[in-house]
């Protein structure tokens, strides 16, 4: 684990100029994801698991933000009919849309502000 820690630290150091001290590392699956994250934490490395294939509950995100479909669409540059299709299960967000929806879910104000700045 110490060799892995050194490798990750080297990656973070190398990427610090571009990614502000973050690195994306694909790890082989040797244990459960939770066990790997726990072991990395013991070594002083904060890790998160990002599952790009996981489903996103669009209706839950929208309701949590207390927005109508129309408001959600306007605030985040989406089509109201697309949102309706996602929520009804008639359509499924693609990988890029899922990533965008996760960003909205995690940082709604920051995403709205970033979307509004179109320079």
N, C-alpha and C positions, 0 to 999 in steps of 0.2 A: 504494500500500500504506500510506503514511503517513496518508492520509485515513481509510482503513479502521481503522487502529490507533487514531486519535483517536476515531472513532465507537464502537469497542468499549470503549475506556477510559471514554468518557462513559456507556455502558450499564452498565458495571461500577460506576462511581461512583454512578449513579442507583439501582442495585439493591443496593448494599452493605448497606442497612438490613434488607432482606428476605432476601437470599441470601448474606450474608457475603462480598461481593466476587466473586461469580460472576455470569455472565450467559449466557443461552442465545440464540444468534444463528443464524438460518437464513441460510446463505450461498448465493448462486446458484452453480451448478456451472459453473465456467469452466475448470477444470483438474482434475487428479486431486485427490482428497481429501488425499493425502499431500503434494502440492505446496502446497496452501493451508495446511495445518498447518505445513509447513516455513517458508513465507513469514511466517506469523504469529509463529512462534518467532523468526525473525530480527528481527522488529519488537518482540520482548519480550513477546509474548502467548502464554501456554500454552493450547493448544487440544486437545480430544479429539474424536473422531468417535464418535457414538452411532448405531448402526444398529438402530432399534427392530424392524425386520423380520427381522433375522438369527436363524438358528436357535440354540437353546440345547440343549446335550447334558446332559440331566438326569442320566443314569447316570454320566457323567464327573464332574459336580459332586459327586454323592452318594458315589461311590467315593473321590474325592480327600479328602472329609471323613471317610472311613472310617465311614460310617453305613449301617445297614440301611434298607430302604424304610420300615419302621415307625418307626425312630428319626428319620429325615429328616422324615417326616410329623408326628410329635409335636413335634419341635423347631421346625418352621416353620409349623405350622398348616395342613397340607395333608392331603388324603385319600390313604391308601395306594394305593387302586385307581386314583386319578388318576395318581399317580407311575408305577405299573406301566403304565398306558396310554400315558403319554408315553414311557417307556423302550422299550416294545415297538413304538412307532410307530402304534399303533391310534388315538391321540389326539394332538393338537398343542396346546401351550400357546397361549392367546390373548396378545395384546400385553401386558396387565397381568401375566399370569403370567410371561411372558418377562422383563419388567422386574424382577419380584420374584426370579426365579431368578438373574438377573444380579447383583442386589444380594447375594443369598446367596453366589454364587460369589466376588464381590469382597470382601465383608466378612462372613463367616459368623457370627463372634462378635457383631458389632454388631447384625446383623439378629436373631439369636436373642435377644439382650438386649432389643432394642426390642420384639420380639414378646411377650416375657414380661411386660413392663410394660403392663398393661391398665388404667391409671387413666383 
